[in-house]
């Protein structure tokens, strides 16, 4: 059996830890006040939703 590289072990450990925290997230959020939950969601949004870029207008309506 090949010895695992420390990076692989770290990646597995980190992945398991994040997975456990996500599983525990509903209980953790239930303990927060509504204001704290809103703050948490707002801070998480940039990681969940793609940033929207404005679409430049090429001309006035009807012009191609």
N, C-alpha and C positions, 0 to 999 in steps of 0.2 A: 504494500500500500504506500502510495506516495505521500510525503509529508505536505501538509497544507501550508501555503504561503501566509504569513501574518496578515497581509492585506485581505486575503480571502476570508480568513477567520474574522477579522474586523468587520468586513462587509456583511457576513452572515449574522454576527452579533448585533450590529446596528439595525439590520433589516428586521430581526426578531423583536428588538426593543421598540422600534417604530410601529410594528404590527400590533404589539401589545398595547401601546398607548392609543392607537386608533380604535382598538376594540373597547378601551376604557373611556373613550371620549364622551359618549352620551352621559355617563354617570358624572364625569367631571364637569360637563357643561350644565347639568341639572343643579349642581351646587353653586353656580355663579348667579349673581343678580342679573336682571335683564340688561342693565347698562354694561356690565362686564362681558356678557355674551355678545352683545352688539359690537363692543370693542374688539373682541376676539375674531368675530366674523369679518369685520372690516380689515383687520390686519392680515387675515388669511386670503382675502379676495385676490390680491395680485398673484398669488401662487396657484389659484384655481381657475381664474378666468383670464383669457388672452387680453392684452392691452389693445384698446381700439384706437386706430389711427384715423384722423379725419381724411375724407376723400376729397381731393381737390376738384373744383368745378372747372370744366374745360371751356365753358362759355355760358351764355345765357340760355334759358330754356328753349329747346327746339333747335339749337345750333349743334352741329356735330363736328 
